[in-house]
Amino acid sequence: MAATAKGTSSYMADDIEVLEGLEHVRTRPSMYIGGVDSRGLHHLCWEVVDNSVDEYLAGECDQIKVTLHKDGCSVSIEDNGRGIPVDKHKKTGKSALEVILTTLYAGGKFSEKNYVRSGGLHGIGSSAVNALSEEMIATVHRDGHEYQQTYMRGRPQGPVKKVKPFRGHGTIIFFRPDDQIFRRTQFNADTIRQHLEDISYIHGGLKIIFVDEAKNERFELHHPEGIVAYLLKIIKDDKRKVVHENPFKQAKDEGKVHVDMVLQWTESTDEHIRSYVNGIRTRGGGTHESGFRSGVAKAVKNYMEVHNIKPKGLTISPDDIREGVIGIVSVFHNDPMFQGQTKDRLNNPEMNSLVDGMVRPGVESWLNNNPSIADAVIGRIVLAARARLASREAVKEIKRKGPGSRRSNLPGKLLDCRSNDPEKCELFIVEGQSAGGTAASGRDSKTQAVLPLKGKILNTESLALGKILKNQEIHDLVETLGTGIGPNFDVHKLRYDRIILLMDADSDGYHISTLLLTFFFRHMRDLVQQGKLYLGQPPLYKIEVGKERHYARDDADKEEIMASLPANRKVDVQRFKGLGEMNAAQLKETTLDPKTRTLLRVDIESAVDADTIFSQLLGKDASERYRIIMDEAGEVDDIDV
């Protein structure tokens, strides 16, 4: 018989918890909607809207109406589809409406009988919204009647009621998010309208109406031209100059997959691709986006080989070909494999070669049939290749001059790396000497440099360049990067291939990151557009189970890890207040080592929107800042003080 250690608590069958129905959603909401912040709150709306869009994809709906009610905390989504079934479900004995809205993994999209292509696949969306809502009212119009059922925090308040005769058909879902779950339940009207407008471009035949009752505004969003109009809008909003007039566009079916794509070359130095699957934005990209990128590069290379275009002294790379490309790829798939419930990335392995095989011959044929466009595109690509060659030559010149001249004017507090090859080097900009010392101890000193900043840097928004350069921290940063600033800025002199902002995950750290992002956006935008700027992602939590150690980047990541651990193991959770609480080995393992770290590349999706945001947050007009603070006051729970 094994002895029981003195003081050890008993562990019996009664200690096992079984979460029934929707209780697990309420216990671990971040697993289902990504978090309980503003993004998670709005994700509730997207889940219900996606169900209505699925009716459109099934050919049963052509209009969706979204109403943000006067309280700003409740939303109604109405469509003119078939209406959710209300008859009795044989297996459960309940109404199908109740089963769908109160049971995880219940829905009509697991087979192709009712929905050939849909965004809702897991049978989780509507029931998760119900579980996380203080109140939900489902109204169904079908079979000549109106039916209704009310729920409170996922629990039905009675059976489905036949309310009255009704000649139309469709579904109306009203919900009010639960303030016991969300830090703030106030929706942002602009966020909803922008999301709906994106959907209206992707689904050209769908009419979406958005009503903001608080402002008494009504928007009709309908774009029959589809993604071509969307592309032109992106180019216009970002004030990009196009290389050729007419964009390439293609729509093609391949078995059970339909692909829409459009692209145009611009004179911008960055590449911007937006991808969608069944109308859902895949911000993390995926196999369809990878296939699109590779297909474009192969098409141009094939065209140049066939026409014997060989620029002297140049090797054309895929990056040269795609520089300045603005593209949209929209895939409709009968069985998409998304990464997680939030559907940020497509994982279907076959989509890479399938999309590649569609776009490659399409773009190549388009270039052959439009020689003037082809000449303009090839000219643009050659210029990009020459600029890249000039950059490489500049790097070689820096190497040739040696480390002495390269480091002669560097600030004393910079802990530089030993390598003289900028393409292999990266710079960590850290908050404070303490974190700088930890980072210096954990780094690879051959290729990783550390520049500690003292306190919060200067707010450079709306300041003259002369005044900016008088600030010691900014001066040290400019000297460290080596590019110069203003009229003397030269991106080819950049001393590091990556610039990584590494700040504490608290309010001061977020503020410093914002000030630095403002500086780079206003005065070194080329670095951002060329993908040189990154945000480090130090963990917020350390989770230990026996000898096992896990790190979580945020609350959602923590909840996902916790849910995967055995229920009978003792778990120790430590929350890091800042980088200074981690030792050098922990910082290396989680944040510095390229093999194990996570970096977020800073990307400018819309230069116009970015300009407005920086101006509002950090500009001289305090009234704009006051308005934003009052609108977002509910998010104060997110701040560490």
BAVEX-818355 format. One record per residue (C-alpha): residue number from 1; x, y, z. Coordinates in nm, 3 decimals, padded with zeros to 5 digits. Example, Ala and Ser with C-alpha at 12.3 -4.5 7.8 and 13.67 -1.06 7.14 Angstrom:
1/01.230/-00.450/00.780
2/01.367/-00.106/00.714
END
This chain:
1/00.000/00.000/00.000
2/00.139/00.339/-00.097
3/00.168/00.595/00.178
4/-00.012/00.929/00.149
5/00.204/01.231/00.220
6/00.099/01.422/00.529
7/-00.099/01.734/00.445
8/-00.181/01.627/00.088
9/-00.548/01.692/00.008
10/-00.759/01.399/-00.107
11/-00.847/01.371/-00.474
12/-01.172/01.181/-00.526
13/-01.439/01.132/-00.791
14/-01.640/01.418/-00.639
15/-01.355/01.654/-00.733
16/-01.411/01.594/-01.105
17/-01.607/01.878/-01.267
18/-01.827/01.816/-01.567
19/-01.921/02.134/-01.753
20/-02.252/02.072/-01.925
21/-02.423/02.255/-02.208
22/-02.269/02.595/-02.270
23/-02.096/02.626/-01.932
24/-01.754/02.560/-02.086
25/-01.800/02.855/-02.322
26/-01.869/03.085/-02.027
27/-01.576/02.938/-01.833
28/-01.326/02.962/-02.120
29/-01.468/03.227/-02.358
30/-01.132/03.310/-02.514
31/-01.112/02.960/-02.665
32/-01.421/03.038/-02.871
33/-01.402/03.409/-02.954
34/-01.034/03.494/-02.904
35/-01.074/03.709/-02.590
36/-01.312/03.918/-02.381
37/-01.183/04.252/-02.507
38/-01.329/04.471/-02.782
39/-01.216/04.230/-03.054
40/-01.391/03.937/-02.883
41/-01.703/04.146/-02.830
42/-01.731/04.230/-03.199
43/-01.652/03.870/-03.289
44/-01.997/03.782/-03.149
45/-02.149/04.002/-03.416
46/-01.934/03.846/-03.691
47/-02.044/03.494/-03.592
48/-02.413/03.578/-03.634
49/-02.354/03.776/-03.954
50/-02.155/03.482/-04.098
51/-02.458/03.257/-04.048
52/-02.670/03.496/-04.252
53/-02.397/03.514/-04.520
54/-02.408/03.133/-04.534
55/-02.774/03.160/-04.634
56/-02.663/03.389/-04.918
57/-02.396/03.138/-05.023
58/-02.667/02.870/-05.030
59/-02.867/03.089/-05.271
60/-03.146/03.147/-05.018
61/-03.084/03.508/-04.912
62/-02.994/03.837/-05.082
63/-03.026/04.091/-04.799
64/-02.893/04.125/-04.445
65/-02.983/04.403/-04.204
66/-02.767/04.479/-03.900
67/-02.901/04.719/-03.638
68/-02.693/04.867/-03.356
69/-02.955/04.972/-03.103
70/-02.964/05.302/-02.915
71/-02.804/05.159/-02.601
72/-02.493/05.072/-02.807
73/-02.478/04.739/-02.625
74/-02.721/04.528/-02.825
75/-02.740/04.421/-03.189
76/-02.999/04.265/-03.418
77/-02.904/04.073/-03.734
78/-03.186/04.000/-03.979
79/-03.177/03.809/-04.307
80/-03.437/03.701/-04.562
81/-03.315/03.342/-04.581
82/-03.509/03.024/-04.515
83/-03.536/03.076/-04.139
84/-03.386/02.840/-03.882
85/-03.597/02.521/-03.858
86/-03.833/02.516/-03.559
87/-03.977/02.165/-03.590
88/-03.889/01.894/-03.338
89/-03.543/01.742/-03.354
90/-03.585/01.363/-03.339
91/-03.274/01.283/-03.134
92/-03.326/01.545/-02.860
93/-03.702/01.593/-02.868
94/-03.647/01.971/-02.866
95/-03.710/02.233/-03.131
96/-03.428/02.248/-03.387
97/-03.399/02.620/-03.311
98/-03.328/02.548/-02.944
99/-03.083/02.271/-03.030
100/-02.883/02.497/-03.265
101/-02.866/02.788/-03.020
102/-02.797/02.593/-02.700
103/-02.580/02.298/-02.809
104/-02.217/02.302/-02.911
105/-02.136/02.115/-03.233
106/-02.495/02.130/-03.353
107/-02.582/02.273/-03.694
108/-02.668/02.204/-04.054
109/-02.324/02.261/-04.206
110/-02.141/01.937/-04.132
111/-02.258/01.789/-04.464
112/-02.326/01.940/-04.806
113/-02.700/01.869/-04.795
114/-02.806/02.224/-04.705
115/-02.484/02.429/-04.736
116/-02.230/02.346/-05.005
117/-02.003/02.633/-04.895
118/-02.021/02.815/-04.565
119/-01.812/03.006/-04.314
120/-01.975/02.841/-04.012
121/-01.845/02.486/-03.991
122/-01.796/02.386/-03.631
123/-02.151/02.422/-03.495
124/-02.013/02.656/-03.230
125/-02.075/03.016/-03.345
126/-02.442/03.082/-03.263
127/-02.443/02.875/-02.945
128/-02.125/03.050/-02.824
129/-02.288/03.390/-02.886
130/-02.592/03.273/-02.690
131/-02.378/03.150/-02.400
132/-02.195/03.483/-02.377
133/-02.506/03.701/-02.403
134/-02.708/03.830/-02.113
135/-03.011/03.802/-02.340
136/-03.079/03.659/-02.683
137/-03.409/03.659/-02.871
138/-03.441/03.444/-03.183
139/-03.727/03.529/-03.417
140/-03.794/03.298/-03.712
141/-04.023/03.357/-04.010
142/-04.111/03.040/-04.201
143/-04.400/02.813/-04.291
144/-04.641/03.109/-04.281
145/-04.579/03.200/-03.916
146/-04.352/03.393/-03.682
147/-04.181/03.188/-03.408
148/-03.981/03.319/-03.115
149/-03.768/03.195/-02.826
150/-03.586/03.392/-02.556
151/-03.263/03.292/-02.378
152/-03.078/03.427/-02.075
153/-02.705/03.347/-02.066
154/-02.765/03.054/-02.298
155/-03.062/02.907/-02.113
156/-03.404/02.904/-02.283
157/-03.672/03.090/-02.088
158/-03.949/02.875/-02.229
159/-04.035/02.672/-02.538
160/-04.046/02.808/-02.891
161/-04.368/03.007/-02.930
162/-04.578/03.045/-03.242
163/-04.640/03.422/-03.221
164/-04.854/03.510/-03.522
165/-04.915/03.441/-03.892
166/-04.642/03.585/-04.114
167/-04.599/03.572/-04.490
168/-04.224/03.630/-04.515
169/-03.923/03.415/-04.436
170/-03.593/03.468/-04.258
171/-03.427/03.492/-03.917
172/-03.371/03.776/-03.670
173/-03.117/03.731/-03.390
174/-03.115/03.995/-03.115
175/-02.843/03.968/-02.850
176/-02.699/04.173/-02.567
177/-02.348/04.063/-02.456
178/-02.307/03.970/-02.091
179/-02.125/04.228/-01.878
180/-02.026/03.944/-01.644
181/-01.805/03.813/-01.927
182/-01.690/04.121/-02.118
183/-01.495/04.409/-01.968
184/-01.703/04.640/-02.182
185/-02.018/04.574/-02.382
186/-02.026/04.894/-02.591
187/-02.001/04.821/-02.964
188/-01.816/05.051/-03.204
189/-02.041/05.152/-03.493
190/-01.749/05.232/-03.727
191/-01.595/04.888/-03.667
192/-01.924/04.716/-03.753
193/-01.987/04.929/-04.062
194/-01.633/04.874/-04.197
195/-01.660/04.498/-04.148
196/-01.996/04.486/-04.322
197/-01.865/04.696/-04.610
198/-01.578/04.450/-04.661
199/-01.832/04.166/-04.676
200/-02.043/04.354/-04.930
201/-01.741/04.378/-05.163
202/-01.655/04.009/-05.130
203/-02.018/03.907/-05.195
204/-02.110/04.134/-05.486
205/-02.470/04.009/-05.510
206/-02.548/04.066/-05.142
207/-02.712/04.384/-05.012
208/-02.627/04.477/-04.653
209/-02.806/04.746/-04.456
210/-02.648/04.887/-04.141
211/-02.856/05.100/-03.904
212/-02.700/05.297/-03.618
213/-02.996/05.396/-03.402
214/-02.790/05.615/-03.168
215/-02.682/05.844/-03.454
216/-02.997/05.786/-03.660
217/-02.782/05.676/-03.957
218/-02.858/05.417/-04.223
219/-02.603/05.276/-04.470
220/-02.684/05.063/-04.775
221/-02.377/04.860/-04.867
222/-02.398/04.700/-05.209
223/-02.115/04.654/-05.458
224/-02.213/04.446/-05.763
225/-01.860/04.494/-05.908
226/-01.727/04.283/-05.620
227/-01.358/04.255/-05.544
228/-01.255/04.468/-05.844
229/-01.429/04.766/-05.681
230/-01.272/04.665/-05.351
231/-00.923/04.670/-05.501
232/-00.978/05.014/-05.652
233/-01.105/05.141/-05.315
234/-00.792/05.016/-05.135
235/-00.566/05.180/-05.392
236/-00.757/05.508/-05.372
237/-00.773/05.515/-04.992
238/-00.400/05.451/-04.961
239/-00.322/05.706/-05.235
240/-00.110/05.458/-05.428
241/-00.001/05.535/-05.785
242/-00.080/05.250/-06.025
243/00.165/05.117/-06.283
244/-00.107/05.008/-06.530
245/-00.471/05.108/-06.572
246/-00.674/04.788/-06.581
247/-00.626/04.529/-06.305
248/-00.596/04.157/-06.365
249/-00.911/03.972/-06.259
250/-01.010/03.608/-06.271
251/-01.292/03.390/-06.143
252/-01.263/03.015/-06.179
253/-01.419/02.694/-06.049
254/-01.208/02.390/-05.976
255/-01.425/02.104/-05.858
256/-01.581/02.204/-05.528
257/-01.369/02.519/-05.501
258/-01.441/02.862/-05.651
259/-01.166/03.126/-05.657
260/-01.199/03.500/-05.728
261/-00.881/03.700/-05.760
262/-00.776/04.049/-05.864
263/-00.441/04.229/-05.857
264/-00.268/04.543/-05.975
265/00.091/04.667/-05.961
266/00.156/05.004/-05.798
267/00.465/05.215/-05.740
268/00.457/05.145/-05.365
269/00.748/04.953/-05.220
270/00.534/04.714/-05.016
271/00.323/04.413/-05.114
272/-00.036/04.402/-04.986
273/-00.253/04.090/-05.020
274/-00.597/04.044/-04.861
275/-00.735/03.693/-04.852
276/-01.081/03.553/-04.773
277/-01.239/03.211/-04.737
278/-01.617/03.183/-04.778
279/-01.636/03.557/-04.713
280/-01.431/03.546/-04.392
281/-01.112/03.755/-04.379
282/-00.809/03.534/-04.315
283/-00.576/03.788/-04.159
284/-00.318/03.519/-04.087
285/-00.312/03.417/-04.452
286/-00.283/03.046/-04.521
287/-00.236/02.802/-04.806
288/-00.465/02.993/-05.047
289/-00.266/03.313/-04.998
290/00.067/03.131/-05.034
291/-00.055/02.979/-05.362
292/-00.160/03.322/-05.487
293/00.180/03.476/-05.409
294/00.381/03.194/-05.567
295/00.153/03.181/-05.872
296/00.203/03.551/-05.947
297/00.582/03.515/-05.924
298/00.590/03.205/-06.148
299/00.364/03.367/-06.409
300/00.590/03.669/-06.450
301/00.905/03.453/-06.458
302/00.753/03.231/-06.727
303/00.653/03.538/-06.930
304/01.006/03.680/-06.910
305/01.162/03.348/-07.012
306/00.926/03.298/-07.307
307/00.992/03.651/-07.432
308/01.367/03.623/-07.359
309/01.367/03.921/-07.123
310/01.701/03.906/-06.939
311/01.801/04.239/-06.781
312/02.179/04.256/-06.783
313/02.343/04.200/-06.447
314/02.013/04.133/-06.266
315/01.861/03.828/-06.103
316/01.487/03.876/-06.062
317/01.353/03.740/-05.733
318/00.990/03.673/-05.629
319/01.016/03.973/-05.395
320/01.108/04.195/-05.690
321/00.810/04.064/-05.888
322/00.557/04.116/-05.607
323/00.687/04.453/-05.491
324/00.402/04.703/-05.518
325/00.137/04.436/-05.586
326/-00.205/04.500/-05.433
327/-00.416/04.184/-05.452
328/-00.731/04.020/-05.325
329/-00.795/03.645/-05.334
330/-01.136/03.515/-05.229
331/-01.188/03.139/-05.203
332/-01.518/02.954/-05.165
333/-01.453/02.602/-05.042
334/-01.698/02.329/-04.943
335/-01.469/02.196/-04.668
336/-01.225/02.464/-04.544
337/-00.987/02.374/-04.262
338/-00.953/02.685/-04.049
339/-00.696/02.732/-03.776
340/-00.918/02.770/-03.467
341/-01.271/02.897/-03.414
342/-01.171/03.257/-03.498
343/-01.080/03.139/-03.852
344/-00.777/03.367/-03.904
345/-00.587/03.122/-04.126
346/-00.666/02.854/-04.385
347/-00.479/02.523/-04.350
348/-00.610/02.310/-04.640
349/-00.284/02.170/-04.787
350/-00.427/02.124/-05.137
351/-00.514/02.495/-05.171
352/-00.153/02.602/-05.224
353/-00.105/02.412/-05.549
354/-00.468/02.462/-05.656
355/-00.459/02.844/-05.635
356/-00.106/02.850/-05.775
357/-00.228/02.643/-06.072
358/-00.512/02.889/-06.133
359/-00.333/03.222/-06.102
360/-00.014/03.125/-06.287
361/-00.162/03.057/-06.633
362/-00.419/03.333/-06.582
363/-00.164/03.608/-06.516
364/00.071/03.478/-06.787
365/-00.209/03.480/-07.047
366/-00.317/03.829/-06.936
367/00.037/03.962/-06.984
368/00.062/03.799/-07.329
369/-00.269/03.953/-07.438
370/-00.184/04.300/-07.303
371/00.169/04.385/-07.420
372/00.154/04.750/-07.304
373/00.055/04.640/-06.953
374/00.325/04.372/-06.960
375/00.590/04.631/-07.054
376/00.485/04.855/-06.766
377/00.485/04.567/-06.518
378/00.823/04.430/-06.630
379/00.968/04.782/-06.616
380/00.842/04.817/-06.259
381/00.994/04.482/-06.163
382/01.332/04.567/-06.316
383/01.339/04.892/-06.119
384/01.266/04.698/-05.800
385/01.546/04.452/-05.879
386/01.793/04.734/-05.948
387/01.699/04.905/-05.622
388/01.752/04.578/-05.437
389/02.088/04.533/-05.609
390/02.188/04.886/-05.510
391/02.093/04.802/-05.154
392/02.313/04.491/-05.159
393/02.602/04.693/-05.307
394/02.561/04.951/-05.031
395/02.578/04.672/-04.773
396/02.896/04.539/-04.931
397/03.045/04.888/-04.919
398/02.968/04.912/-04.550
399/03.135/04.574/-04.496
400/03.438/04.681/-04.702
401/03.493/04.988/-04.489
402/03.510/04.764/-04.184
403/03.374/04.779/-03.832
404/03.577/05.082/-03.729
405/03.403/05.331/-03.958
406/03.071/05.154/-03.913
407/03.070/05.196/-03.536
408/03.254/05.526/-03.497
409/02.951/05.740/-03.408
410/02.735/05.489/-03.223
411/02.584/05.581/-02.883
412/02.768/05.445/-02.580
413/02.463/05.271/-02.431
414/02.415/05.056/-02.743
415/02.509/04.693/-02.682
416/02.600/04.619/-03.043
417/02.644/04.282/-03.210
418/02.975/04.155/-03.346
419/02.867/04.077/-03.702
420/02.928/04.333/-03.976
421/02.665/04.183/-04.209
422/02.341/04.386/-04.173
423/02.135/04.110/-04.338
424/02.215/03.880/-04.043
425/02.173/04.139/-03.767
426/01.874/04.254/-03.563
427/01.822/04.531/-03.311
428/01.609/04.502/-02.997
429/01.483/04.838/-02.870
430/01.400/04.776/-02.504
431/01.247/04.974/-02.221
432/01.497/05.072/-01.951
433/01.847/04.970/-01.845
434/01.726/04.675/-01.633
435/01.544/04.505/-01.921
436/01.835/04.601/-02.147
437/02.077/04.418/-01.919
438/01.860/04.105/-01.913
439/01.822/04.113/-02.291
440/02.197/04.162/-02.335
441/02.266/03.856/-02.118
442/02.017/03.637/-02.306
443/02.093/03.748/-02.663
444/02.318/03.599/-02.927
445/02.587/03.868/-02.918
446/02.706/03.779/-03.268
447/02.388/03.892/-03.447
448/02.162/04.058/-03.185
449/02.209/04.416/-03.065
450/02.025/04.583/-02.776
451/01.945/04.954/-02.741
452/01.789/05.043/-02.404
453/01.574/05.356/-02.395
454/01.544/05.574/-02.088
455/01.176/05.631/-02.004
456/00.918/05.742/-02.257
457/01.057/05.887/-02.577
458/00.944/06.215/-02.728
459/00.601/06.234/-02.895
460/00.715/06.318/-03.250
461/00.366/06.373/-03.392
462/00.338/06.725/-03.540
463/00.690/06.827/-03.430
464/00.951/06.987/-03.655
465/01.246/06.766/-03.747
466/01.495/07.003/-03.582
467/01.321/06.978/-03.247
468/01.295/06.600/-03.277
469/01.670/06.560/-03.328
470/01.745/06.761/-03.013
471/01.595/06.476/-02.810
472/01.878/06.250/-02.690
473/01.680/05.922/-02.712
474/01.570/05.994/-03.071
475/01.921/06.104/-03.163
476/02.066/05.780/-03.024
477/01.807/05.575/-03.211
478/01.881/05.745/-03.545
479/02.257/05.703/-03.497
480/02.209/05.336/-03.409
481/02.002/05.260/-03.719
482/02.249/05.437/-03.947
483/01.991/05.551/-04.203
484/01.987/05.919/-04.120
485/01.655/06.103/-04.109
486/01.458/06.360/-04.311
487/01.619/06.459/-04.643
488/01.930/06.255/-04.554
489/01.735/05.932/-04.494
490/01.878/05.637/-04.688
491/01.722/05.295/-04.626
492/02.023/05.125/-04.787
493/02.238/05.229/-04.491
494/02.023/05.043/-04.237
495/02.257/04.851/-04.006
496/02.006/04.578/-03.908
497/01.769/04.359/-04.107
498/01.509/04.359/-03.827
499/01.416/04.628/-03.576
500/01.224/04.474/-03.286
501/01.035/04.680/-03.028
502/01.049/04.488/-02.701
503/00.843/04.650/-02.425
504/00.668/04.543/-02.106
505/00.311/04.417/-02.146
506/00.167/04.703/-01.937
507/00.027/05.051/-01.997
508/00.372/05.219/-02.000
509/00.505/04.958/-02.242
510/00.208/05.004/-02.477
511/00.255/05.383/-02.460
512/00.626/05.361/-02.546
513/00.550/05.122/-02.835
514/00.289/05.368/-02.967
515/00.536/05.659/-02.947
516/00.798/05.456/-03.135
517/00.547/05.343/-03.398
518/00.452/05.708/-03.448
519/00.818/05.801/-03.500
520/00.877/05.523/-03.753
521/00.551/05.591/-03.939
522/00.616/05.965/-03.969
523/00.992/05.972/-04.027
524/01.108/05.626/-04.145
525/00.803/05.485/-04.321
526/01.015/05.301/-04.577
527/01.142/05.074/-04.298
528/00.784/04.980/-04.212
529/00.678/04.932/-04.574
530/00.977/04.706/-04.640
531/00.883/04.484/-04.344
532/01.181/04.575/-04.124
533/00.986/04.670/-03.808
534/00.853/04.411/-03.561
535/00.688/04.391/-03.221
536/00.835/04.137/-02.980
537/00.585/03.916/-02.797
538/00.712/03.840/-02.448
539/00.484/03.604/-02.255
540/00.238/03.734/-02.001
541/00.216/03.407/-01.806
542/00.435/03.115/-01.707
543/00.238/02.796/-01.640
544/00.412/02.511/-01.458
545/00.271/02.160/-01.417
546/00.522/01.945/-01.236
547/00.838/01.964/-01.447
548/00.650/02.087/-01.754
549/00.667/02.457/-01.835
550/00.439/02.650/-02.069
551/00.435/03.017/-02.163
552/00.120/03.207/-02.264
553/00.127/03.529/-02.464
554/-00.211/03.652/-02.341
555/-00.528/03.552/-02.154
556/-00.668/03.361/-02.453
557/-00.345/03.163/-02.490
558/-00.342/03.093/-02.116
559/-00.700/02.962/-02.119
560/-00.625/02.736/-02.415
561/-00.320/02.591/-02.240
562/-00.509/02.547/-01.912
563/-00.791/02.365/-02.091
564/-00.543/02.121/-02.245
565/-00.385/02.025/-01.910
566/-00.499/01.722/-01.707
567/-00.763/01.821/-01.451
568/-00.592/01.633/-01.167
569/-00.255/01.811/-01.186
570/-00.149/02.100/-00.968
571/-00.093/02.405/-01.183
572/00.119/02.704/-01.087
573/00.050/03.022/-01.284
574/00.284/03.321/-01.268
575/00.197/03.652/-01.432
576/00.495/03.856/-01.552
577/00.453/04.226/-01.480
578/00.746/04.316/-01.702
579/01.061/04.196/-01.875
580/01.257/04.259/-01.556
581/01.076/03.971/-01.384
582/01.222/03.722/-01.631
583/01.578/03.599/-01.609
584/01.805/03.594/-01.914
585/01.737/03.227/-01.991
586/01.359/03.277/-01.983
587/01.379/03.589/-02.200
588/01.598/03.406/-02.450
589/01.368/03.104/-02.465
590/01.046/03.303/-02.508
591/01.141/03.624/-02.684
592/01.495/03.640/-02.822
593/01.568/03.300/-02.977
594/01.446/03.293/-03.343
595/01.364/02.922/-03.304
596/01.112/02.968/-03.022
597/01.000/03.332/-03.021
598/00.699/03.498/-03.182
599/00.733/03.830/-03.366
600/00.456/04.045/-03.510
601/00.560/04.231/-03.823
602/00.427/04.586/-03.836
603/00.230/04.636/-04.157
604/00.048/04.941/-04.293
605/-00.284/04.804/-04.416
606/-00.420/05.151/-04.493
607/-00.190/05.454/-04.485
608/-00.496/05.681/-04.466
609/-00.639/05.502/-04.161
610/-00.297/05.492/-03.994
611/-00.248/05.864/-04.052
612/-00.587/05.938/-03.895
613/-00.525/05.715/-03.592
614/-00.183/05.864/-03.513
615/-00.321/06.215/-03.556
616/-00.615/06.143/-03.323
617/-00.414/05.965/-03.054
618/-00.102/06.180/-03.047
619/-00.184/06.503/-03.234
620/-00.230/06.851/-03.091
621/-00.611/06.838/-03.098
622/-00.694/06.724/-02.744
623/-01.068/06.711/-02.816
624/-01.022/06.409/-03.044
625/-00.824/06.232/-02.775
626/-01.089/06.315/-02.515
627/-01.361/06.172/-02.740
628/-01.171/05.847/-02.791
629/-01.097/05.815/-02.418
630/-01.463/05.864/-02.331
631/-01.575/05.620/-02.600
632/-01.324/05.358/-02.490
633/-01.334/05.421/-02.113
634/-01.473/05.073/-02.054
635/-01.143/04.922/-02.171
636/-00.963/05.066/-01.865
637/-00.975/04.717/-01.711
638/-00.710/04.615/-01.964
639/-00.452/04.853/-01.816
640/-00.202/04.755/-01.548
641/-00.159/05.029/-01.288
END
